[in-house]
């Protein structure tokens, strides 16, 4: 992994990416080839007795979902090979530590910005403070400023923020001169408007900004590595890290945390290989070149109504695409550690967060026709939307498959289905092809998990508590992921339908602390799908028992949805598994000092009571006003074309 290596003279370690076009073609050929093979098998199975309109629909739905899972499989396979050999996905050379140069840092200025909105003040201030203290310990704090950018509208929370801020400044003493708190009374354009306000007022004073979410924490080492990478690569506009979930106590939270740290580095490595300098942005835990962001990331309000019109909701994908269009590089550095976040602690809160992302990602479909966007940007948009729409497609495919199976069962004894038919129509079942497609699908879904386990066993098993505990945790994670999948499929399918019907959702602060979901709440969100699953299963079992057993894993997850939601939110179960060493993660084995400091801070330092500190507005630095020009998604003309046009107009006049 990357390590800190301070040097006294400037180092040039510009990232070179050989064979960029070849990588994309390699990935595309592999994904298209495997997809075409699976789709051809499905066609042979459905065409064995002649294709009906229903079966053509099934083939179309299957093609979309199969291609989607193949794309993830190919990324995972590439990532597995590169991680196993310790090869950097961008340079295709052995992974080396990022060299940190004190002299180079002194010539640059970086802002760490944390936009917040009606958040838990205690947790926000704690994460903000421990991240700052971690950077201070590196000795490079003088080259960084910290901004807490509040969009909070709740008066009580706003008072808490202000009081907690004064307490924070008192604790930090002289260091507080590099901290700034700004609250917008009018949170126009939400997070986009929040960051735009910062950039237009103070952004031009900084070379870079590291964007954190309200639940983010980042080590000083990670901040320095990101800054060094930007300094050494002036052609780069944005660098994204992999935020790893931490501080989880419930079974579900620890399941997500374990799965993320186990598989995400491998999957991200594969993605970085073929995305090269056109990676994506996930909205936080990333560093951005401020000048590029100001010049090219002013977001317009899209014409029309929902789901494709209005304010851009998932702004991060769009901002990355605008940087691509302006020929700035966007990189994903998969091996930088120390970038952390928190995740919802139970299935219901997790689904609520996903509902917001569903709406934002589907909106991107409306931008696909834009001639300004590069092909890779459009592919990111398509993948993001398909990630959620595929759930609706899976559900429709299962429903149509049930109708097809029941129809075939009812007509299984009909051999003369046309008038004046001389010979009977014999039903043909291509069992070998059905089995082959089933095994192929299982391999594509589960092999990346196995590869993730293998590469972890080879390189970092001790950071997961050893081989036995790692393997046992991976087995439990896989089983629970399979059991939970049908419920998440139903949630996502419902959200997609709601988005296309124009139903809006609130983009509020999300709960992150662990809680046991009450039975009443669990049933209120799952009862309808459970009743439908019972009726669905009964119908399938009555008419075609064989097909019922194929459906049974999906039906079981829906019938048991409420208990799954309830017991997976158990804090006792999560804590017990941690004591047994199950779902244990590197940050816990390593006893990360920053995360330990966060734990202590949350226990020992509380939000000041009302009246303990005067609610005076903190001083802000001098403003250097600039304007972020609003971008258009029409094709922009190159400077040469503009000059040629101006020359032509002058000549004609």
RAQUITA-V109991 format. One record per residue. N is the residue number from 1. SS is DSSP state (hx for helix, st for strand, lp for the rest). PSI is psi in whole degrees, 0 to 359 (NA if undefined). NEAR is the number of other ideal C-beta (glycine too) atoms within 12 Angstrom. Layout:
n->{N	N}
ss->{SS	SS}
psi->{PSI	PSI}
near->{NEAR	NEAR}
//
This chain:
n->{1	2	3	4	5	6	7	8	9	10	11	12	13	14	15	16	17	18	19	20	21	22	23	24	25	26	27	28	29	30	31	32	33	34	35	36	37	38	39	40	41	42	43	44	45	46	47	48	49	50	51	52	53	54	55	56	57	58	59	60	61	62	63	64	65	66	67	68	69	70	71	72	73	74	75	76	77	78	79	80	81	82	83	84	85	86	87	88	89	90	91	92	93	94	95	96	97	98	99	100	101	102	103	104	105	106	107	108	109	110	111	112	113	114	115	116	117	118	119	120	121	122	123	124	125	126	127	128	129	130	131	132	133	134	135	136	137	138	139	140	141	142	143	144	145	146	147	148	149	150	151	152	153	154	155	156	157	158	159	160	161	162	163	164	165	166	167	168	169	170	171	172	173	174	175	176	177	178	179	180	181	182	183	184	185	186	187	188	189	190	191	192	193	194	195	196	197	198	199	200	201	202	203	204	205	206	207	208	209	210	211	212	213	214	215	216	217	218	219	220	221	222	223	224	225	226	227	228	229	230	231	232	233	234	235	236	237	238	239	240	241	242	243	244	245	246	247	248	249	250	251	252	253	254	255	256	257	258	259	260	261	262	263	264	265	266	267	268	269	270	271	272	273	274	275	276	277	278	279	280	281	282	283	284	285	286	287	288	289	290	291	292	293	294	295	296	297	298	299	300	301	302	303	304	305	306	307	308	309	310	311	312	313	314	315	316	317	318	319	320	321	322	323	324	325	326	327	328	329	330	331	332	333	334	335	336	337	338	339	340	341	342	343	344	345	346	347	348	349	350	351	352	353	354	355	356	357	358	359	360	361	362	363	364	365	366	367	368	369	370	371	372	373	374	375	376	377	378	379	380	381	382	383	384	385	386	387	388	389	390	391	392	393	394	395	396	397	398	399	400	401	402	403	404	405	406	407	408	409	410	411	412	413	414	415	416	417	418	419	420	421	422	423	424	425	426	427	428	429	430	431	432	433	434	435	436	437	438	439	440	441	442	443	444	445	446	447	448	449	450	451	452	453	454	455	456	457	458	459	460	461	462	463	464	465	466	467	468	469	470	471	472	473	474	475	476	477	478	479	480	481	482	483	484	485	486	487	488	489	490	491	492	493	494	495	496	497	498	499	500	501	502	503	504	505	506	507	508	509	510	511	512	513	514	515	516	517	518	519	520	521	522	523	524	525	526	527	528	529	530	531	532	533	534	535	536	537	538	539	540	541	542	543	544	545	546	547	548	549	550	551	552	553	554	555	556	557	558	559	560	561	562	563	564	565	566	567	568	569	570	571	572	573	574	575	576	577	578	579	580	581	582	583	584	585	586	587	588	589	590	591	592	593	594	595	596	597	598	599	600	601	602	603	604	605	606	607	608	609	610	611	612	613	614	615	616	617	618	619	620	621	622	623	624	625	626	627	628	629	630	631	632	633	634	635	636	637	638	639	640	641	642	643	644	645	646	647	648	649	650	651	652	653}
ss->{lp	lp	lp	lp	st	st	st	lp	lp	lp	lp	lp	lp	lp	lp	lp	lp	lp	lp	hx	hx	hx	hx	hx	hx	hx	hx	hx	hx	hx	hx	hx	hx	hx	hx	hx	hx	hx	hx	hx	hx	hx	hx	hx	hx	hx	hx	hx	hx	lp	lp	lp	hx	hx	hx	hx	hx	hx	hx	hx	hx	hx	hx	hx	hx	hx	hx	hx	hx	hx	hx	hx	hx	hx	hx	hx	hx	hx	hx	hx	hx	hx	hx	hx	lp	lp	st	lp	lp	lp	lp	lp	lp	st	lp	lp	lp	lp	st	st	st	hx	hx	hx	hx	hx	lp	lp	lp	st	st	st	st	st	st	st	lp	lp	lp	lp	hx	hx	hx	hx	hx	hx	hx	hx	hx	hx	hx	hx	hx	hx	hx	hx	lp	lp	lp	lp	hx	hx	hx	st	st	st	st	st	st	st	lp	lp	lp	lp	hx	hx	hx	hx	hx	hx	hx	hx	hx	hx	hx	hx	hx	hx	hx	hx	hx	hx	hx	hx	hx	hx	hx	hx	st	st	st	st	st	lp	lp	lp	lp	lp	lp	hx	hx	hx	hx	hx	hx	hx	hx	hx	hx	hx	hx	lp	hx	hx	hx	lp	lp	st	st	st	st	st	lp	lp	lp	lp	st	st	lp	hx	hx	hx	hx	hx	hx	hx	hx	hx	hx	hx	hx	lp	lp	lp	lp	st	st	st	st	st	lp	lp	lp	st	st	lp	lp	lp	lp	lp	hx	hx	hx	hx	hx	hx	hx	hx	hx	hx	hx	hx	hx	hx	hx	hx	hx	hx	hx	hx	hx	hx	hx	hx	hx	lp	lp	st	lp	lp	lp	lp	lp	lp	lp	st	st	st	st	hx	hx	hx	hx	hx	hx	hx	lp	st	lp	lp	lp	st	lp	lp	lp	lp	lp	lp	lp	st	lp	lp	lp	lp	hx	hx	hx	hx	hx	hx	hx	hx	hx	hx	hx	lp	lp	lp	st	st	st	st	lp	lp	lp	lp	lp	lp	st	st	st	lp	lp	lp	lp	lp	hx	hx	hx	hx	hx	hx	hx	hx	hx	hx	hx	hx	hx	hx	hx	hx	hx	hx	hx	hx	hx	lp	lp	lp	lp	lp	lp	lp	hx	hx	hx	hx	hx	hx	hx	hx	hx	hx	hx	hx	hx	hx	hx	hx	hx	hx	hx	hx	hx	hx	hx	hx	hx	hx	hx	hx	hx	hx	hx	hx	hx	hx	hx	hx	lp	lp	lp	lp	lp	lp	lp	lp	lp	lp	lp	lp	lp	lp	lp	lp	lp	lp	lp	lp	hx	hx	hx	hx	hx	hx	hx	hx	hx	hx	hx	hx	hx	hx	hx	hx	hx	hx	hx	hx	hx	hx	hx	hx	hx	hx	hx	hx	hx	lp	hx	hx	hx	hx	lp	lp	hx	hx	hx	hx	hx	hx	hx	hx	hx	hx	hx	hx	hx	hx	hx	hx	hx	hx	hx	hx	hx	hx	hx	hx	hx	hx	hx	hx	hx	hx	hx	hx	hx	hx	lp	lp	lp	lp	lp	lp	lp	lp	lp	lp	lp	lp	lp	lp	lp	lp	lp	lp	hx	hx	hx	hx	hx	hx	hx	hx	hx	hx	hx	hx	hx	hx	hx	hx	hx	hx	hx	hx	hx	hx	hx	hx	hx	lp	hx	hx	hx	hx	hx	hx	hx	hx	hx	hx	hx	hx	hx	hx	hx	lp	hx	hx	hx	hx	hx	hx	hx	hx	lp	lp	hx	hx	hx	hx	hx	hx	hx	hx	hx	lp	lp	lp	lp	lp	lp	hx	hx	hx	hx	lp	lp	lp	hx	hx	hx	hx	hx	hx	hx	hx	hx	hx	hx	hx	lp	lp	lp	lp	lp	lp	lp	lp	lp	lp	lp	lp	lp	lp	lp	lp	lp	lp	lp	lp	lp	lp	lp	lp	lp	st	lp	lp	lp	lp	lp	lp	lp	lp	hx	hx	hx	hx	hx	hx	hx	hx	hx	hx	hx	hx	hx	hx	lp}
psi->{168	146	167	128	96	138	161	345	157	134	141	107	45	134	118	141	91	154	41	310	321	324	315	317	321	313	315	316	317	313	315	320	312	320	314	322	312	320	323	324	316	322	317	322	312	330	359	329	22	141	131	164	323	321	329	320	318	317	319	314	317	320	318	311	322	318	325	313	331	322	313	321	316	319	316	320	316	316	323	312	314	319	323	322	359	47	132	130	341	310	342	30	172	140	131	155	148	127	132	129	111	321	319	321	321	342	2	160	129	137	136	117	136	99	135	157	107	41	169	108	319	311	320	310	320	311	320	316	315	329	317	315	323	319	323	324	340	346	8	15	333	338	11	146	149	132	126	110	98	133	15	133	341	120	320	314	322	319	319	317	314	318	315	327	316	322	320	314	324	319	324	341	233	330	334	348	343	15	141	141	127	130	128	129	323	111	54	134	17	226	323	313	326	310	325	317	317	312	319	335	320	349	324	348	353	148	322	161	135	119	123	149	171	332	11	148	148	135	156	322	316	316	319	320	321	315	317	320	323	319	318	354	78	348	355	132	337	141	125	135	177	107	123	127	143	174	39	139	328	161	313	317	319	328	312	317	313	313	321	310	337	317	330	317	320	313	320	324	316	318	317	328	311	340	336	247	15	51	182	170	134	10	350	170	46	160	139	138	115	318	319	319	316	317	328	0	23	116	135	168	126	143	150	182	174	151	354	345	181	194	144	120	301	82	333	311	318	320	320	318	325	325	319	313	330	9	26	142	144	121	150	112	104	343	2	127	168	11	111	159	176	154	161	145	355	167	320	314	325	318	321	318	318	327	322	319	325	311	315	318	324	327	329	336	325	342	352	323	352	125	346	327	142	160	320	322	318	325	320	315	314	317	318	317	319	330	327	320	331	332	318	322	316	315	316	321	319	319	315	325	322	316	317	318	317	318	316	324	320	332	14	336	9	113	344	95	10	152	141	33	122	318	150	156	110	134	129	127	112	78	321	318	322	314	319	317	322	312	321	317	318	317	316	325	320	337	320	326	315	319	321	320	317	311	330	320	325	318	334	36	328	336	358	17	8	168	318	311	323	312	317	317	320	323	314	318	318	316	315	323	321	317	322	336	316	321	317	326	315	315	309	320	317	317	318	315	316	320	314	339	357	12	127	155	156	140	73	176	143	144	141	342	149	141	147	120	125	153	318	316	320	315	325	331	345	348	316	313	328	315	320	320	321	314	319	311	321	318	313	319	324	317	325	83	324	315	327	318	331	324	342	321	324	315	322	317	329	321	324	21	312	311	325	314	315	304	336	345	7	125	321	317	319	316	320	316	323	319	329	354	10	136	25	147	161	320	332	320	320	347	56	123	325	318	326	320	324	319	315	317	314	333	321	339	122	167	130	148	159	132	350	328	145	140	50	148	125	150	147	156	164	136	143	90	132	171	132	109	137	130	155	148	13	161	124	142	145	159	323	318	320	316	319	319	316	321	319	316	317	320	318	330	NA}
near->{25	29	19	28	19	23	20	14	12	19	24	16	27	20	32	19	30	17	18	25	17	16	30	27	16	23	35	24	17	26	32	21	19	29	30	19	24	36	29	22	29	36	24	23	29	35	20	22	23	17	19	19	15	24	28	19	22	34	29	23	31	35	29	30	34	37	31	33	33	37	35	35	36	35	40	41	35	36	39	33	23	36	39	25	19	22	25	33	42	40	26	25	17	12	26	20	24	37	27	36	29	26	19	31	36	21	14	33	27	40	40	46	46	44	41	43	34	28	39	27	36	29	36	41	42	38	44	45	37	40	44	42	30	37	39	30	21	29	19	31	29	19	33	38	34	43	39	42	42	41	36	35	22	21	15	15	29	27	25	33	42	32	30	40	40	28	28	36	30	20	25	23	12	13	22	26	16	25	38	35	38	34	33	27	14	13	28	16	27	33	39	36	26	33	43	35	33	42	42	24	29	29	39	25	28	35	32	40	44	46	46	45	39	41	37	44	49	48	42	37	34	43	47	44	41	45	43	43	43	42	36	28	32	20	24	38	40	47	48	40	41	36	36	41	39	39	38	42	35	42	38	44	40	43	43	41	42	47	35	32	42	43	38	37	42	43	36	39	41	40	40	43	41	40	40	33	38	39	43	38	37	34	34	37	43	46	45	46	41	35	25	35	44	36	27	33	42	30	35	26	23	27	16	14	16	24	33	30	20	22	27	40	38	39	39	38	43	40	45	45	42	41	42	38	34	33	20	33	34	46	45	45	43	38	38	42	36	42	47	40	38	42	38	35	37	42	44	36	33	35	35	27	33	32	36	31	33	40	38	42	39	40	37	43	30	29	42	27	15	28	17	26	33	29	21	32	34	30	30	39	37	29	30	36	37	33	33	41	33	35	34	31	32	33	35	27	32	35	28	26	32	34	26	32	32	27	22	27	23	15	19	19	13	17	15	14	18	12	6	7	11	9	10	12	18	15	17	17	18	19	13	15	23	22	16	20	26	19	17	26	28	21	22	33	25	26	27	37	33	26	35	41	34	28	34	36	24	19	26	30	24	19	28	36	29	19	20	18	29	35	25	23	37	37	21	28	36	28	19	31	30	23	29	36	28	36	42	39	35	37	37	35	33	29	35	34	25	23	35	24	15	18	18	22	25	16	27	23	32	32	27	34	26	29	26	26	35	16	17	14	21	30	22	18	30	35	21	19	34	29	18	26	35	20	18	33	31	20	24	30	23	17	23	26	18	19	28	26	16	21	30	21	24	36	33	25	34	38	29	28	40	31	24	37	42	29	27	43	37	29	25	16	28	34	20	17	33	29	17	18	25	32	41	34	41	31	32	31	22	24	15	30	20	38	35	22	27	36	24	16	32	26	12	12	23	18	29	26	12	15	10	17	23	16	21	12	17	26	15	21	24	11	17	18	15	23	16	31	20	20	30	22	29	15	14	21	15	14	12	10	13	13	13	14	15	15	13	12	11	10	9	8	7}
//
